[in-house]
């Protein structure tokens, strides 16, 4: 991974460096734990995905198509904007190959 940093000549960053978060990329939805505790195991059906980019999330869900949302991130919380609705996606756990995100639909259990 490479990054470009611009300084003001005194070694201070001007804030234009490229930024890459460990949660960026394509994730496979393995399970969804619903608010009532029910677990939806998605490993035996068509593959569903969450794609996280710098300012956009795309959910690719079988039977529903692809839905794109803009977001902003603060302290491992993604503030997601869908039309005039705002919701919170909280990153609970994030490793190189697994992630759990609490969403309004339930907790997504994801893998790379």
Secondary structure as GFF3:
##gff-version 3
##sequence-region A 1 112
A	DSSP	beta_strand	25	33	.	.	.	ID=ss1
A	DSSP	beta_strand	39	41	.	.	.	ID=ss2
A	DSSP	beta_strand	49	52	.	.	.	ID=ss3
A	DSSP	beta_strand	56	61	.	.	.	ID=ss4
A	DSSP	beta_strand	65	74	.	.	.	ID=ss5
A	DSSP	beta_strand	77	82	.	.	.	ID=ss6
A	DSSP	beta_strand	85	94	.	.	.	ID=ss7
A	DSSP	beta_strand	98	103	.	.	.	ID=ss8
A	DSSP	beta_strand	106	111	.	.	.	ID=ss9
###
